[in-house]
Amino acid sequence: VDGPAGFLIGGILTFIGGIIMIAGGAGEVQLYDESERKPFFAVLWQLRILLVSFAVFAFSDAATADLLPVYGRKLDFTISEAALLLAAFLFGSTILQMPLSWLFAKARESVQLPINVAAIALSYVAMVLLWDTVLVWPVTALAGALTSAINTIALAQLGRQLVGSDLIAGTASLT
């Protein structure tokens, strides 16, 4: 938390990720025939539930990432502990979201998002209840994973509902 090292590491990792994407052929996307495209607002209406779920993800992720260290400091965590609390959330978000998303994918599509949202709410309640215990760390990582999993689930459902230009428009509306 002292100095620019965290930003430097983040920049380097982003650069490495970009190189990996380019090497994997990210610039060679094949687009579908533009004549199949639906009006933009028709795509938005079709995706209204996914848009709401993405809003839940964006709000939860941003609010938690912004406020978690502040709460940690207010509740007498040291600066390092507050930073580690955020790191636990981001670790879960980065490392654990895919396995959790895979588990959610085993459920019927119509219940994946509601179950995920309920699990997010429960994980935040668990963080509050376990704040003064060592269990706050794994629960915070789980909360990060659950919060990011909603985005992964929404994007997977988007890919099953749309193709071609509509998929591009839908992805643009979710990000």
VMD Tcl script that builds the backbone (N, CA, C; Angstrom):
set m [mol new atoms 525]
animate dup $m
set s [atomselect $m all]
$s set {name element resname resid chain x y z} {
  {N N VAL 1 A 0.810 -1.203 0.000}
  {CA C VAL 1 A 0.000 0.000 0.000}
  {C C VAL 1 A 0.848 1.259 0.000}
  {N N ASP 2 A 2.128 1.132 0.164}
  {CA C ASP 2 A 3.014 2.290 0.131}
  {C C ASP 2 A 3.685 2.374 -1.232}
  {N N GLY 3 A 3.488 3.483 -1.920}
  {CA C GLY 3 A 4.162 3.699 -3.196}
  {C C GLY 3 A 3.415 3.103 -4.376}
  {N N PRO 4 A 4.030 3.203 -5.543}
  {CA C PRO 4 A 3.360 2.805 -6.788}
  {C C PRO 4 A 3.530 1.341 -7.176}
  {N N ALA 5 A 4.119 0.525 -6.340}
  {CA C ALA 5 A 4.412 -0.862 -6.731}
  {C C ALA 5 A 3.158 -1.625 -7.168}
  {N N GLY 6 A 2.052 -1.453 -6.453}
  {CA C GLY 6 A 0.824 -2.161 -6.818}
  {C C GLY 6 A 0.338 -1.797 -8.207}
  {N N PHE 7 A 0.422 -0.517 -8.563}
  {CA C PHE 7 A -0.003 -0.081 -9.894}
  {C C PHE 7 A 0.952 -0.595 -10.972}
  {N N LEU 8 A 2.233 -0.613 -10.650}
  {CA C LEU 8 A 3.222 -1.126 -11.592}
  {C C LEU 8 A 2.982 -2.607 -11.865}
  {N N ILE 9 A 2.751 -3.368 -10.817}
  {CA C ILE 9 A 2.468 -4.804 -10.979}
  {C C ILE 9 A 1.193 -5.000 -11.790}
  {N N GLY 10 A 0.143 -4.219 -11.475}
  {CA C GLY 10 A -1.106 -4.311 -12.234}
  {C C GLY 10 A -0.899 -3.994 -13.707}
  {N N GLY 11 A -0.107 -2.976 -14.000}
  {CA C GLY 11 A 0.177 -2.618 -15.393}
  {C C GLY 11 A 0.936 -3.710 -16.122}
  {N N ILE 12 A 1.926 -4.288 -15.457}
  {CA C ILE 12 A 2.716 -5.360 -16.065}
  {C C ILE 12 A 1.836 -6.577 -16.343}
  {N N LEU 13 A 0.991 -6.952 -15.375}
  {CA C LEU 13 A 0.112 -8.105 -15.570}
  {C C LEU 13 A -0.901 -7.851 -16.693}
  {N N THR 14 A -1.400 -6.623 -16.788}
  {CA C THR 14 A -2.320 -6.286 -17.873}
  {C C THR 14 A -1.615 -6.398 -19.218}
  {N N PHE 15 A -0.391 -5.913 -19.303}
  {CA C PHE 15 A 0.396 -5.994 -20.526}
  {C C PHE 15 A 0.622 -7.457 -20.920}
  {N N ILE 16 A 1.007 -8.282 -19.958}
  {CA C ILE 16 A 1.230 -9.709 -20.228}
  {C C ILE 16 A -0.059 -10.362 -20.707}
  {N N GLY 17 A -1.191 -10.022 -20.055}
  {CA C GLY 17 A -2.479 -10.563 -20.487}
  {C C GLY 17 A -2.807 -10.154 -21.914}
  {N N GLY 18 A -2.502 -8.926 -22.284}
  {CA C GLY 18 A -2.741 -8.464 -23.654}
  {C C GLY 18 A -1.912 -9.231 -24.662}
  {N N ILE 19 A -0.660 -9.486 -24.330}
  {CA C ILE 19 A 0.208 -10.262 -25.226}
  {C C ILE 19 A -0.345 -11.674 -25.403}
  {N N ILE 20 A -0.791 -12.276 -24.304}
  {CA C ILE 20 A -1.356 -13.627 -24.386}
  {C C ILE 20 A -2.606 -13.625 -25.271}
  {N N MET 21 A -3.464 -12.608 -25.128}
  {CA C MET 21 A -4.673 -12.531 -25.952}
  {C C MET 21 A -4.325 -12.388 -27.433}
  {N N ILE 22 A -3.369 -11.532 -27.753}
  {CA C ILE 22 A -2.972 -11.332 -29.142}
  {C C ILE 22 A -2.356 -12.608 -29.702}
  {N N ALA 23 A -1.499 -13.260 -28.918}
  {CA C ALA 23 A -0.870 -14.507 -29.356}
  {C C ALA 23 A -1.905 -15.611 -29.570}
  {N N GLY 24 A -3.001 -15.548 -28.800}
  {CA C GLY 24 A -4.054 -16.552 -28.938}
  {C C GLY 24 A -5.027 -16.269 -30.069}
  {N N GLY 25 A -4.820 -15.183 -30.799}
  {CA C GLY 25 A -5.673 -14.885 -31.948}
  {C C GLY 25 A -6.858 -14.000 -31.633}
  {N N ALA 26 A -6.769 -13.183 -30.590}
  {CA C ALA 26 A -7.899 -12.329 -30.209}
  {C C ALA 26 A -8.267 -11.335 -31.303}
  {N N GLY 27 A -7.334 -10.993 -32.179}
  {CA C GLY 27 A -7.626 -10.039 -33.249}
  {C C GLY 27 A -8.249 -10.667 -34.473}
  {N N GLU 28 A -8.465 -11.971 -34.475}
  {CA C GLU 28 A -8.973 -12.677 -35.650}
  {C C GLU 28 A -10.421 -13.111 -35.470}
  {N N VAL 29 A -11.269 -12.223 -34.991}
  {CA C VAL 29 A -12.668 -12.542 -34.738}
  {C C VAL 29 A -13.432 -12.545 -36.055}
  {N N GLN 30 A -14.218 -13.575 -36.274}
  {CA C GLN 30 A -15.048 -13.680 -37.473}
  {C C GLN 30 A -16.438 -13.150 -37.164}
  {N N LEU 31 A -16.882 -12.153 -37.889}
  {CA C LEU 31 A -18.198 -11.569 -37.672}
  {C C LEU 31 A -19.216 -12.212 -38.588}
  {N N TYR 32 A -20.480 -12.229 -38.146}
  {CA C TYR 32 A -21.558 -12.772 -38.929}
  {C C TYR 32 A -22.080 -11.730 -39.898}
  {N N ASP 33 A -22.943 -12.151 -40.776}
  {CA C ASP 33 A -23.557 -11.266 -41.756}
  {C C ASP 33 A -24.341 -10.166 -41.046}
  {N N GLU 34 A -24.052 -8.928 -41.379}
  {CA C GLU 34 A -24.700 -7.784 -40.739}
  {C C GLU 34 A -26.194 -7.725 -41.034}
  {N N SER 35 A -26.671 -8.368 -42.071}
  {CA C SER 35 A -28.095 -8.300 -42.411}
  {C C SER 35 A -28.969 -9.023 -41.380}
  {N N GLU 36 A -28.371 -9.860 -40.549}
  {CA C GLU 36 A -29.121 -10.593 -39.525}
  {C C GLU 36 A -29.337 -9.776 -38.260}
  {N N ARG 37 A -28.813 -8.575 -38.195}
  {CA C ARG 37 A -28.818 -7.781 -36.979}
  {C C ARG 37 A -30.214 -7.288 -36.608}
  {N N LYS 38 A -30.511 -7.336 -35.282}
  {CA C LYS 38 A -31.762 -6.802 -34.743}
  {C C LYS 38 A -31.527 -5.362 -34.321}
  {N N PRO 39 A -32.594 -4.563 -34.181}
  {CA C PRO 39 A -32.429 -3.204 -33.654}
  {C C PRO 39 A -31.824 -3.258 -32.243}
  {N N PHE 40 A -30.997 -2.268 -31.935}
  {CA C PHE 40 A -30.265 -2.235 -30.662}
  {C C PHE 40 A -31.206 -2.339 -29.463}
  {N N PHE 41 A -32.321 -1.591 -29.473}
  {CA C PHE 41 A -33.227 -1.607 -28.327}
  {C C PHE 41 A -33.965 -2.944 -28.200}
  {N N ALA 42 A -34.146 -3.645 -29.311}
  {CA C ALA 42 A -34.737 -4.981 -29.247}
  {C C ALA 42 A -33.780 -5.943 -28.541}
  {N N VAL 43 A -32.483 -5.790 -28.823}
  {CA C VAL 43 A -31.472 -6.614 -28.145}
  {C C VAL 43 A -31.453 -6.277 -26.650}
  {N N LEU 44 A -31.514 -4.982 -26.328}
  {CA C LEU 44 A -31.533 -4.593 -24.916}
  {C C LEU 44 A -32.740 -5.170 -24.196}
  {N N TRP 45 A -33.909 -5.133 -24.822}
  {CA C TRP 45 A -35.107 -5.679 -24.196}
  {C C TRP 45 A -34.963 -7.183 -23.983}
  {N N GLN 46 A -34.409 -7.859 -24.951}
  {CA C GLN 46 A -34.205 -9.302 -24.835}
  {C C GLN 46 A -33.239 -9.628 -23.688}
  {N N LEU 47 A -32.333 -8.720 -23.422}
  {CA C LEU 47 A -31.301 -8.962 -22.415}
  {C C LEU 47 A -31.575 -8.276 -21.082}
  {N N ARG 48 A -32.788 -7.836 -20.840}
  {CA C ARG 48 A -33.071 -7.020 -19.661}
  {C C ARG 48 A -32.675 -7.698 -18.350}
  {N N ILE 49 A -32.898 -8.985 -18.216}
  {CA C ILE 49 A -32.522 -9.679 -16.983}
  {C C ILE 49 A -31.000 -9.735 -16.861}
  {N N LEU 50 A -30.327 -9.987 -17.966}
  {CA C LEU 50 A -28.871 -10.025 -17.925}
  {C C LEU 50 A -28.295 -8.640 -17.622}
  {N N LEU 51 A -28.928 -7.591 -18.130}
  {CA C LEU 51 A -28.478 -6.235 -17.833}
  {C C LEU 51 A -28.614 -5.923 -16.346}
  {N N VAL 52 A -29.718 -6.350 -15.754}
  {CA C VAL 52 A -29.910 -6.137 -14.321}
  {C C VAL 52 A -28.864 -6.933 -13.531}
  {N N SER 53 A -28.600 -8.157 -13.950}
  {CA C SER 53 A -27.611 -8.961 -13.232}
  {C C SER 53 A -26.222 -8.343 -13.364}
  {N N PHE 54 A -25.919 -7.787 -14.520}
  {CA C PHE 54 A -24.632 -7.130 -14.665}
  {C C PHE 54 A -24.563 -5.884 -13.791}
  {N N ALA 55 A -25.669 -5.168 -13.660}
  {CA C ALA 55 A -25.700 -3.997 -12.771}
  {C C ALA 55 A -25.448 -4.424 -11.325}
  {N N VAL 56 A -26.017 -5.553 -10.922}
  {CA C VAL 56 A -25.760 -6.079 -9.574}
  {C C VAL 56 A -24.270 -6.368 -9.413}
  {N N PHE 57 A -23.690 -7.009 -10.420}
  {CA C PHE 57 A -22.253 -7.301 -10.374}
  {C C PHE 57 A -21.444 -6.010 -10.265}
  {N N ALA 58 A -21.721 -5.069 -11.147}
  {CA C ALA 58 A -20.929 -3.833 -11.183}
  {C C ALA 58 A -21.040 -3.073 -9.868}
  {N N PHE 59 A -22.248 -2.958 -9.339}
  {CA C PHE 59 A -22.433 -2.225 -8.084}
  {C C PHE 59 A -21.752 -2.955 -6.927}
  {N N SER 60 A -21.987 -4.247 -6.817}
  {CA C SER 60 A -21.402 -5.017 -5.714}
  {C C SER 60 A -19.884 -5.000 -5.779}
  {N N ASP 61 A -19.341 -5.213 -6.961}
  {CA C ASP 61 A -17.898 -5.266 -7.114}
  {C C ASP 61 A -17.270 -3.910 -6.804}
  {N N ALA 62 A -17.818 -2.863 -7.390}
  {CA C ALA 62 A -17.245 -1.527 -7.174}
  {C C ALA 62 A -17.405 -1.077 -5.727}
  {N N ALA 63 A -18.587 -1.267 -5.165}
  {CA C ALA 63 A -18.818 -0.831 -3.785}
  {C C ALA 63 A -17.919 -1.588 -2.817}
  {N N THR 64 A -17.795 -2.872 -3.024}
  {CA C THR 64 A -16.968 -3.664 -2.119}
  {C C THR 64 A -15.496 -3.310 -2.285}
  {N N ALA 65 A -15.040 -3.237 -3.530}
  {CA C ALA 65 A -13.631 -2.922 -3.756}
  {C C ALA 65 A -13.278 -1.538 -3.221}
  {N N ASP 66 A -14.201 -0.594 -3.354}
  {CA C ASP 66 A -13.932 0.763 -2.871}
  {C C ASP 66 A -14.037 0.871 -1.351}
  {N N LEU 67 A -14.994 0.188 -0.763}
  {CA C LEU 67 A -15.288 0.414 0.646}
  {C C LEU 67 A -14.701 -0.611 1.614}
  {N N LEU 68 A -14.331 -1.768 1.125}
  {CA C LEU 68 A -13.820 -2.806 2.020}
  {C C LEU 68 A -12.602 -2.342 2.832}
  {N N PRO 69 A -11.608 -1.725 2.215}
  {CA C PRO 69 A -10.488 -1.249 3.038}
  {C C PRO 69 A -10.903 -0.159 4.036}
  {N N VAL 70 A -11.855 0.672 3.657}
  {CA C VAL 70 A -12.342 1.724 4.563}
  {C C VAL 70 A -13.009 1.084 5.781}
  {N N TYR 71 A -13.873 0.089 5.527}
  {CA C TYR 71 A -14.519 -0.611 6.640}
  {C C TYR 71 A -13.482 -1.286 7.523}
  {N N GLY 72 A -12.493 -1.900 6.879}
  {CA C GLY 72 A -11.439 -2.555 7.651}
  {C C GLY 72 A -10.727 -1.589 8.579}
  {N N ARG 73 A -10.423 -0.409 8.096}
  {CA C ARG 73 A -9.762 0.607 8.928}
  {C C ARG 73 A -10.680 1.083 10.047}
  {N N LYS 74 A -11.961 1.296 9.712}
  {CA C LYS 74 A -12.918 1.757 10.724}
  {C C LYS 74 A -13.108 0.722 11.826}
  {N N LEU 75 A -12.936 -0.545 11.485}
  {CA C LEU 75 A -13.106 -1.613 12.471}
  {C C LEU 75 A -11.764 -2.068 13.033}
  {N N ASP 76 A -10.816 -1.148 13.044}
  {CA C ASP 76 A -9.521 -1.324 13.706}
  {C C ASP 76 A -8.577 -2.315 13.048}
  {N N PHE 77 A -8.747 -2.593 11.766}
  {CA C PHE 77 A -7.718 -3.340 11.053}
  {C C PHE 77 A -6.553 -2.390 10.812}
  {N N THR 78 A -5.349 -2.927 10.780}
  {CA C THR 78 A -4.209 -2.101 10.390}
  {C C THR 78 A -4.337 -1.800 8.892}
  {N N ILE 79 A -3.539 -0.892 8.403}
  {CA C ILE 79 A -3.566 -0.587 6.959}
  {C C ILE 79 A -3.237 -1.833 6.157}
  {N N SER 80 A -2.264 -2.597 6.612}
  {CA C SER 80 A -1.883 -3.830 5.908}
  {C C SER 80 A -3.010 -4.849 5.924}
  {N N GLU 81 A -3.680 -5.000 7.068}
  {CA C GLU 81 A -4.805 -5.954 7.149}
  {C C GLU 81 A -5.953 -5.503 6.256}
  {N N ALA 82 A -6.233 -4.206 6.215}
  {CA C ALA 82 A -7.304 -3.701 5.354}
  {C C ALA 82 A -6.974 -3.943 3.883}
  {N N ALA 83 A -5.702 -3.749 3.530}
  {CA C ALA 83 A -5.276 -4.018 2.152}
  {C C ALA 83 A -5.372 -5.513 1.852}
  {N N LEU 84 A -5.020 -6.354 2.819}
  {CA C LEU 84 A -5.126 -7.805 2.617}
  {C C LEU 84 A -6.576 -8.255 2.508}
  {N N LEU 85 A -7.466 -7.564 3.184}
  {CA C LEU 85 A -8.888 -7.881 3.060}
  {C C LEU 85 A -9.349 -7.667 1.622}
  {N N LEU 86 A -8.953 -6.548 1.050}
  {CA C LEU 86 A -9.264 -6.290 -0.359}
  {C C LEU 86 A -8.582 -7.323 -1.247}
  {N N ALA 87 A -7.343 -7.678 -0.920}
  {CA C ALA 87 A -6.625 -8.693 -1.698}
  {C C ALA 87 A -7.354 -10.031 -1.650}
  {N N ALA 88 A -7.913 -10.395 -0.499}
  {CA C ALA 88 A -8.674 -11.645 -0.385}
  {C C ALA 88 A -9.896 -11.598 -1.296}
  {N N PHE 89 A -10.594 -10.463 -1.301}
  {CA C PHE 89 A -11.768 -10.292 -2.175}
  {C C PHE 89 A -11.354 -10.435 -3.642}
  {N N LEU 90 A -10.271 -9.773 -4.022}
  {CA C LEU 90 A -9.808 -9.824 -5.417}
  {C C LEU 90 A -9.267 -11.197 -5.783}
  {N N PHE 91 A -8.635 -11.883 -4.823}
  {CA C PHE 91 A -8.170 -13.255 -5.070}
  {C C PHE 91 A -9.361 -14.141 -5.421}
  {N N GLY 92 A -10.407 -14.061 -4.606}
  {CA C GLY 92 A -11.607 -14.857 -4.899}
  {C C GLY 92 A -12.199 -14.489 -6.237}
  {N N SER 93 A -12.257 -13.191 -6.509}
  {CA C SER 93 A -12.804 -12.703 -7.765}
  {C C SER 93 A -12.031 -13.223 -8.967}
  {N N THR 94 A -10.722 -13.288 -8.830}
  {CA C THR 94 A -9.872 -13.682 -9.953}
  {C C THR 94 A -9.728 -15.193 -10.078}
  {N N ILE 95 A -9.467 -15.859 -9.000}
  {CA C ILE 95 A -9.111 -17.281 -9.034}
  {C C ILE 95 A -10.326 -18.204 -8.882}
  {N N LEU 96 A -11.268 -17.836 -8.043}
  {CA C LEU 96 A -12.353 -18.757 -7.709}
  {C C LEU 96 A -13.639 -18.555 -8.517}
  {N N GLN 97 A -13.742 -17.461 -9.284}
  {CA C GLN 97 A -14.998 -17.218 -9.984}
  {C C GLN 97 A -15.302 -18.283 -11.042}
  {N N MET 98 A -14.310 -18.789 -11.742}
  {CA C MET 98 A -14.566 -19.773 -12.792}
  {C C MET 98 A -15.058 -21.106 -12.212}
  {N N PRO 99 A -14.417 -21.646 -11.158}
  {CA C PRO 99 A -14.970 -22.873 -10.587}
  {C C PRO 99 A -16.400 -22.680 -10.062}
  {N N LEU 100 A -16.674 -21.525 -9.435}
  {CA C LEU 100 A -18.033 -21.279 -8.952}
  {C C LEU 100 A -19.014 -21.116 -10.111}
  {N N SER 101 A -18.595 -20.433 -11.147}
  {CA C SER 101 A -19.455 -20.280 -12.325}
  {C C SER 101 A -19.769 -21.639 -12.940}
  {N N TRP 102 A -18.774 -22.507 -12.957}
  {CA C TRP 102 A -18.983 -23.857 -13.481}
  {C C TRP 102 A -20.024 -24.597 -12.638}
  {N N LEU 103 A -19.950 -24.427 -11.309}
  {CA C LEU 103 A -20.951 -25.060 -10.443}
  {C C LEU 103 A -22.348 -24.496 -10.707}
  {N N PHE 104 A -22.449 -23.174 -10.837}
  {CA C PHE 104 A -23.742 -22.560 -11.125}
  {C C PHE 104 A -24.280 -23.039 -12.475}
  {N N ALA 105 A -23.395 -23.307 -13.422}
  {CA C ALA 105 A -23.817 -23.764 -14.751}
  {C C ALA 105 A -24.485 -25.135 -14.695}
  {N N LYS 106 A -24.274 -25.873 -13.620}
  {CA C LYS 106 A -24.906 -27.184 -13.459}
  {C C LYS 106 A -26.399 -27.051 -13.148}
  {N N ALA 107 A -26.808 -25.885 -12.652}
  {CA C ALA 107 A -28.224 -25.640 -12.328}
  {C C ALA 107 A -28.977 -25.234 -13.602}
  {N N ARG 108 A -30.298 -25.306 -13.538}
  {CA C ARG 108 A -31.116 -24.813 -14.654}
  {C C ARG 108 A -30.798 -23.348 -14.906}
  {N N GLU 109 A -30.785 -22.958 -16.148}
  {CA C GLU 109 A -30.428 -21.579 -16.500}
  {C C GLU 109 A -31.324 -20.552 -15.812}
  {N N SER 110 A -32.593 -20.880 -15.638}
  {CA C SER 110 A -33.529 -19.917 -15.045}
  {C C SER 110 A -33.260 -19.632 -13.572}
  {N N VAL 111 A -32.515 -20.500 -12.896}
  {CA C VAL 111 A -32.238 -20.278 -11.469}
  {C C VAL 111 A -30.782 -19.894 -11.188}
  {N N GLN 112 A -29.934 -19.926 -12.204}
  {CA C GLN 112 A -28.516 -19.634 -11.980}
  {C C GLN 112 A -28.301 -18.252 -11.376}
  {N N LEU 113 A -28.865 -17.232 -11.994}
  {CA C LEU 113 A -28.655 -15.864 -11.503}
  {C C LEU 113 A -29.322 -15.616 -10.155}
  {N N PRO 114 A -30.576 -16.031 -9.948}
  {CA C PRO 114 A -31.165 -15.818 -8.613}
  {C C PRO 114 A -30.393 -16.513 -7.490}
  {N N ILE 115 A -29.918 -17.725 -7.737}
  {CA C ILE 115 A -29.135 -18.427 -6.721}
  {C C ILE 115 A -27.827 -17.679 -6.472}
  {N N ASN 116 A -27.204 -17.214 -7.532}
  {CA C ASN 116 A -25.944 -16.481 -7.393}
  {C C ASN 116 A -26.146 -15.188 -6.596}
  {N N VAL 117 A -27.201 -14.440 -6.884}
  {CA C VAL 117 A -27.467 -13.196 -6.162}
  {C C VAL 117 A -27.734 -13.485 -4.684}
  {N N ALA 118 A -28.506 -14.520 -4.402}
  {CA C ALA 118 A -28.765 -14.887 -3.005}
  {C C ALA 118 A -27.467 -15.279 -2.294}
  {N N ALA 119 A -26.602 -16.005 -2.998}
  {CA C ALA 119 A -25.324 -16.408 -2.400}
  {C C ALA 119 A -24.429 -15.199 -2.132}
  {N N ILE 120 A -24.468 -14.207 -3.020}
  {CA C ILE 120 A -23.697 -12.977 -2.783}
  {C C ILE 120 A -24.181 -12.314 -1.502}
  {N N ALA 121 A -25.494 -12.153 -1.386}
  {CA C ALA 121 A -26.057 -11.505 -0.192}
  {C C ALA 121 A -25.668 -12.272 1.071}
  {N N LEU 122 A -25.772 -13.594 1.036}
  {CA C LEU 122 A -25.407 -14.400 2.201}
  {C C LEU 122 A -23.917 -14.290 2.534}
  {N N SER 123 A -23.084 -14.197 1.499}
  {CA C SER 123 A -21.644 -14.081 1.768}
  {C C SER 123 A -21.322 -12.755 2.440}
  {N N TYR 124 A -22.021 -11.691 2.066}
  {CA C TYR 124 A -21.794 -10.392 2.708}
  {C C TYR 124 A -22.290 -10.420 4.157}
  {N N VAL 125 A -23.405 -11.059 4.402}
  {CA C VAL 125 A -23.890 -11.205 5.778}
  {C C VAL 125 A -22.884 -12.023 6.595}
  {N N ALA 126 A -22.357 -13.074 5.997}
  {CA C ALA 126 A -21.367 -13.900 6.687}
  {C C ALA 126 A -20.102 -13.100 7.012}
  {N N MET 127 A -19.707 -12.202 6.096}
  {CA C MET 127 A -18.546 -11.346 6.380}
  {C C MET 127 A -18.783 -10.524 7.635}
  {N N VAL 128 A -19.976 -9.957 7.756}
  {CA C VAL 128 A -20.298 -9.141 8.924}
  {C C VAL 128 A -20.295 -10.000 10.190}
  {N N LEU 129 A -20.902 -11.163 10.118}
  {CA C LEU 129 A -20.990 -12.032 11.284}
  {C C LEU 129 A -19.630 -12.587 11.709}
  {N N LEU 130 A -18.734 -12.746 10.758}
  {CA C LEU 130 A -17.432 -13.359 11.043}
  {C C LEU 130 A -16.299 -12.342 11.066}
  {N N TRP 131 A -16.640 -11.067 11.118}
  {CA C TRP 131 A -15.649 -10.003 10.993}
  {C C TRP 131 A -14.492 -10.143 11.974}
  {N N ASP 132 A -14.766 -10.500 13.186}
  {CA C ASP 132 A -13.724 -10.566 14.222}
  {C C ASP 132 A -13.082 -11.941 14.342}
  {N N THR 133 A -13.248 -12.774 13.329}
  {CA C THR 133 A -12.653 -14.110 13.368}
  {C C THR 133 A -11.733 -14.289 12.174}
  {N N VAL 134 A -10.957 -15.336 12.224}
  {CA C VAL 134 A -10.057 -15.647 11.108}
  {C C VAL 134 A -10.852 -16.085 9.869}
  {N N LEU 135 A -12.104 -16.475 10.052}
  {CA C LEU 135 A -12.936 -16.917 8.928}
  {C C LEU 135 A -13.340 -15.773 8.003}
  {N N VAL 136 A -13.124 -14.527 8.419}
  {CA C VAL 136 A -13.464 -13.400 7.548}
  {C C VAL 136 A -12.656 -13.461 6.250}
  {N N TRP 137 A -11.449 -13.998 6.294}
  {CA C TRP 137 A -10.590 -14.028 5.109}
  {C C TRP 137 A -11.136 -14.964 4.036}
  {N N PRO 138 A -11.427 -16.236 4.331}
  {CA C PRO 138 A -11.979 -17.093 3.269}
  {C C PRO 138 A -13.388 -16.662 2.839}
  {N N VAL 139 A -14.163 -16.138 3.770}
  {CA C VAL 139 A -15.512 -15.681 3.401}
  {C C VAL 139 A -15.424 -14.468 2.479}
  {N N THR 140 A -14.453 -13.601 2.709}
  {CA C THR 140 A -14.252 -12.449 1.833}
  {C C THR 140 A -13.820 -12.910 0.441}
  {N N ALA 141 A -12.953 -13.908 0.371}
  {CA C ALA 141 A -12.557 -14.462 -0.929}
  {C C ALA 141 A -13.770 -15.079 -1.631}
  {N N LEU 142 A -14.603 -15.781 -0.878}
  {CA C LEU 142 A -15.816 -16.368 -1.453}
  {C C LEU 142 A -16.753 -15.277 -1.959}
  {N N ALA 143 A -16.892 -14.189 -1.203}
  {CA C ALA 143 A -17.739 -13.076 -1.636}
  {C C ALA 143 A -17.223 -12.491 -2.948}
  {N N GLY 144 A -15.905 -12.370 -3.078}
  {CA C GLY 144 A -15.329 -11.880 -4.330}
  {C C GLY 144 A -15.626 -12.810 -5.493}
  {N N ALA 145 A -15.500 -14.105 -5.246}
  {CA C ALA 145 A -15.770 -15.082 -6.300}
  {C C ALA 145 A -17.239 -15.064 -6.713}
  {N N LEU 146 A -18.128 -15.018 -5.735}
  {CA C LEU 146 A -19.558 -14.997 -6.038}
  {C C LEU 146 A -19.945 -13.725 -6.786}
  {N N THR 147 A -19.362 -12.602 -6.384}
  {CA C THR 147 A -19.665 -11.336 -7.043}
  {C C THR 147 A -19.229 -11.369 -8.497}
  {N N SER 148 A -18.074 -11.924 -8.785}
  {CA C SER 148 A -17.606 -11.995 -10.169}
  {C C SER 148 A -18.300 -13.091 -10.963}
  {N N ALA 149 A -18.743 -14.128 -10.290}
  {CA C ALA 149 A -19.410 -15.228 -10.986}
  {C C ALA 149 A -20.687 -14.762 -11.665}
  {N N ILE 150 A -21.363 -13.778 -11.102}
  {CA C ILE 150 A -22.600 -13.300 -11.725}
  {C C ILE 150 A -22.313 -12.738 -13.113}
  {N N ASN 151 A -21.173 -12.100 -13.279}
  {CA C ASN 151 A -20.785 -11.584 -14.583}
  {C C ASN 151 A -20.511 -12.728 -15.553}
  {N N THR 152 A -19.798 -13.741 -15.099}
  {CA C THR 152 A -19.484 -14.892 -15.942}
  {C C THR 152 A -20.751 -15.619 -16.376}
  {N N ILE 153 A -21.677 -15.800 -15.450}
  {CA C ILE 153 A -22.945 -16.474 -15.763}
  {C C ILE 153 A -23.743 -15.661 -16.779}
  {N N ALA 154 A -23.829 -14.352 -16.563}
  {CA C ALA 154 A -24.577 -13.490 -17.487}
  {C C ALA 154 A -23.972 -13.536 -18.880}
  {N N LEU 155 A -22.652 -13.506 -18.980}
  {CA C LEU 155 A -22.016 -13.559 -20.296}
  {C C LEU 155 A -22.229 -14.919 -20.962}
  {N N ALA 156 A -22.212 -15.996 -20.189}
  {CA C ALA 156 A -22.473 -17.323 -20.762}
  {C C ALA 156 A -23.904 -17.408 -21.287}
  {N N GLN 157 A -24.849 -16.875 -20.527}
  {CA C GLN 157 A -26.239 -16.878 -20.990}
  {C C GLN 157 A -26.393 -16.006 -22.226}
  {N N LEU 158 A -25.693 -14.898 -22.270}
  {CA C LEU 158 A -25.715 -14.025 -23.438}
  {C C LEU 158 A -25.255 -14.784 -24.676}
  {N N GLY 159 A -24.181 -15.539 -24.538}
  {CA C GLY 159 A -23.651 -16.312 -25.661}
  {C C GLY 159 A -24.600 -17.388 -26.147}
  {N N ARG 160 A -25.466 -17.889 -25.274}
  {CA C ARG 160 A -26.451 -18.895 -25.688}
  {C C ARG 160 A -27.669 -18.256 -26.346}
  {N N GLN 161 A -27.905 -16.968 -26.096}
  {CA C GLN 161 A -29.113 -16.313 -26.606}
  {C C GLN 161 A -28.903 -15.564 -27.913}
  {N N LEU 162 A -27.678 -15.128 -28.173}
  {CA C LEU 162 A -27.437 -14.270 -29.324}
  {C C LEU 162 A -26.320 -14.824 -30.201}
  {N N VAL 163 A -26.317 -14.400 -31.471}
  {CA C VAL 163 A -25.234 -14.736 -32.397}
  {C C VAL 163 A -24.886 -13.493 -33.208}
  {N N GLY 164 A -23.721 -13.538 -33.818}
  {CA C GLY 164 A -23.305 -12.505 -34.762}
  {C C GLY 164 A -23.289 -11.108 -34.190}
  {N N SER 165 A -23.833 -10.178 -34.967}
  {CA C SER 165 A -23.843 -8.770 -34.584}
  {C C SER 165 A -24.628 -8.543 -33.306}
  {N N ASP 166 A -25.689 -9.323 -33.104}
  {CA C ASP 166 A -26.468 -9.182 -31.875}
  {C C ASP 166 A -25.633 -9.551 -30.654}
  {N N LEU 167 A -24.788 -10.553 -30.799}
  {CA C LEU 167 A -23.896 -10.937 -29.704}
  {C C LEU 167 A -22.921 -9.804 -29.393}
  {N N ILE 168 A -22.409 -9.168 -30.431}
  {CA C ILE 168 A -21.500 -8.045 -30.223}
  {C C ILE 168 A -22.218 -6.895 -29.542}
  {N N ALA 169 A -23.432 -6.569 -30.000}
  {CA C ALA 169 A -24.218 -5.484 -29.383}
  {C C ALA 169 A -24.564 -5.833 -27.946}
  {N N GLY 170 A -24.929 -7.083 -27.708}
  {CA C GLY 170 A -25.265 -7.504 -26.344}
  {C C GLY 170 A -24.077 -7.442 -25.419}
  {N N THR 171 A -22.919 -7.888 -25.888}
  {CA C THR 171 A -21.714 -7.818 -25.086}
  {C C THR 171 A -21.352 -6.372 -24.790}
  {N N ALA 172 A -21.491 -5.523 -25.783}
  {CA C ALA 172 A -21.205 -4.089 -25.576}
  {C C ALA 172 A -22.139 -3.488 -24.531}
  {N N SER 173 A -23.392 -3.925 -24.510}
  {CA C SER 173 A -24.331 -3.371 -23.548}
  {C C SER 173 A -24.072 -3.874 -22.124}
  {N N LEU 174 A -23.402 -5.009 -21.992}
  {CA C LEU 174 A -23.106 -5.564 -20.669}
  {C C LEU 174 A -21.774 -5.108 -20.107}
  {N N THR 175 A -20.948 -4.486 -20.926}
  {CA C THR 175 A -19.621 -4.113 -20.415}
  {C C THR 175 A -19.397 -2.630 -20.417}
}
mol reanalyze $m
mol bondsrecalc $m
mol representation Tube
mol addrep $m
